[in-house]
């Protein structure tokens, strides 16, 4: 899997904050310097991680960045799915999607495509294993 630079920077920020002491507050500028990434890119990633509830960003004197409890419990896969969701991609009318991958990925991608207006009949997938959607009562239409 190839990650976007944005997701890479975001994951590196989460990992750096995960090893920080609980009382240690790091600024976005400090994290950008440690990771050798442009400040603007780090600031954008911090803003998105904050929107997702993974990072708490406090401004002003005594402020800084910390992982939230949700951020400490989050899986790498969950963070990647949240950052690379189809919600950030404009889906053209009449789009047809072809998916192949692990079932959790395909379930999430299918749900996002349908929420974005793609008809369920236009979402095609190749599953290596049992058809777990039918077992869970989710029909394909």
MIMARLUM-604079 format. One line per 3 residues: number of its first residue (from 1); for each residue x, y, z of C-alpha. Coordinates in steps of 0.001 Angstrom, whole numbers, plus 524288, in hexadecimal, padded with zeros to 5 digits. Layout:
N
NUM) X Y Z; ... .
// end
This chain:
141
1) 80000 80000 80000; 8050D 80D68 7FC7F; 801A5 8182D 80628 .
4) 8004F 82674 802F0; 80AA2 82FA1 80868; 7FFEC 83591 810DE .
7) 7FCC2 82864 81712; 80B35 8256E 818E6; 80D79 83246 8200A .
10) 8012C 8304A 82833; 80555 822A1 82C64; 812E8 82770 82FC9 .
13) 80CEF 83233 83837; 80459 82859 83F4C; 81006 81F5A 8418D .
16) 81859 82A8A 846C1; 80D99 82EF2 84FFE; 80B7A 820D5 85451 .
19) 8194E 8200F 859CE; 818BF 82D59 8606C; 8170B 82DC6 86F1E .
22) 8090B 83103 872EF; 80D2A 83E30 87893; 81574 8417E 86CA1 .
25) 80E8A 84AF1 86389; 814DE 84CAE 8563F; 811BD 857B5 84CF5 .
28) 80E65 85559 83ECE; 81ADD 85C7E 83B0C; 8230A 853A7 843D7 .
31) 81CC5 84758 83E4E; 81EEC 84C51 8306C; 82D3F 84E9C 83397 .
34) 82F07 84130 839B5; 828B8 83A92 82E1C; 82F9F 84349 82433 .
37) 822FB 84734 81D70; 81E38 854CB 819BC; 816C1 85BB4 82491 .
40) 80AFA 85E17 81BB6; 809C9 84F89 818C9; 80AD4 84C04 82732 .
43) 800BD 85665 82ABA; 7F726 850D5 820BF; 7F93E 8430C 825F6 .
46) 7F78B 84788 8341E; 7EAE6 84E7B 83075; 7E568 84218 82A38 .
49) 7E9E2 83962 8357B; 7E357 842F0 83EBB; 7D6A7 8426F 836BD .
52) 7D70D 833A3 837DC; 7D87E 834C1 846A8; 7E5C7 82E1D 846BE .
55) 7EDEB 839D6 84AC5; 7EAF3 844CB 85429; 7F0F2 85196 84FB5 .
58) 7F13D 85C62 859FA; 7F4FA 86A0C 855C9; 7FC26 87497 85CEB .
61) 80584 874C7 8683C; 806AC 86743 86E1B; 80013 8615C 86245 .
64) 8047E 8568F 85962; 800C3 8496C 853CC; 7FCE5 83CF5 85AB6 .
67) 7F69B 83060 85685; 7E8E3 82EA4 85BAB; 7E48E 821C0 8618E .
70) 7DDEA 81EE3 8548E; 7EAFA 82184 84DEE; 7F1F8 81839 8572A .
73) 7E82F 80D63 85436; 7E779 80F92 8457A; 7ED0C 8057C 83C36 .
76) 7F605 80935 83118; 7EC2D 80398 82782; 7E120 80B8D 82D59 .
79) 7E911 81802 82C7C; 7ECDE 8153A 81E69; 7DEB7 81270 81AA5 .
82) 7DA46 81F18 8210A; 7E4D4 8271A 81A5F; 7E390 820D3 80CFD .
85) 7D4C7 81FEB 80C9E; 7CCEB 8218C 8003A; 7C679 82D50 806C2 .
88) 7D225 83561 80269; 7D09B 83137 7F436; 7C667 836AC 7EB0A .
91) 7BEE7 82B2D 7E551; 7B940 82E1F 7D7CB; 7AB09 82B25 7D4E9 .
94) 7A943 81D91 7CF49; 7B631 81896 7D4BC; 7B8B8 809FD 7D4FE .
97) 7C258 804E9 7DF1F; 7CA61 7F87A 7DF32; 7D010 7F46F 7EC51 .
100) 7D98A 7E9E7 7F024; 7DF8B 7E850 7FD7C; 7DD37 7E3EC 80B65 .
103) 7CF03 7E353 80F93; 7CFCB 7EE6B 819A9; 7D57D 7F776 80F41 .
106) 7CB2B 7F3A4 8053F; 7C006 7F536 80F03; 7C4B1 802DD 81286 .
109) 7C742 806B6 80462; 7BA0C 80168 7FFFE; 7B2DB 808CA 80AC5 .
112) 7BA0A 81562 8075C; 7B738 813DE 7F8E0; 7A8C7 81161 7FB4D .
115) 7A831 81D02 804AA; 7AE75 82533 7F9D9; 7A36D 82182 7F08B .
118) 7A8D5 815C1 7E943; 79DF9 80BE6 7E6DF; 7A05C 7FEF9 7EE05 .
121) 79F13 7F7AF 7E104; 7AAB7 7FFB0 7DC05; 7B3EC 7FB46 7E6D8 .
124) 7BAE8 7EEE0 7E299; 7C498 7E755 7EAB7; 7CCE1 7DB4E 7EAB2 .
127) 7CD0B 7D40F 7F797; 7D6EF 7C9B0 7FAE6; 7CF88 7C1CD 804E7 .
130) 7C17C 7BFD1 80936; 7B72D 7CA02 805FE; 7B5D1 7CFC0 81391 .
133) 7ACB0 7DA9A 80F25; 7A1C1 7D0DF 80CCE; 7A47A 7CA6E 819C3 .
136) 7A25B 7D794 82054; 795F0 7DA7A 818AB; 79BCE 7E547 8104A .
139) 796A5 7E3C3 8029D; 79D73 7E8B0 7F6B1; 7917B 7EDA0 7EF34 .
// end
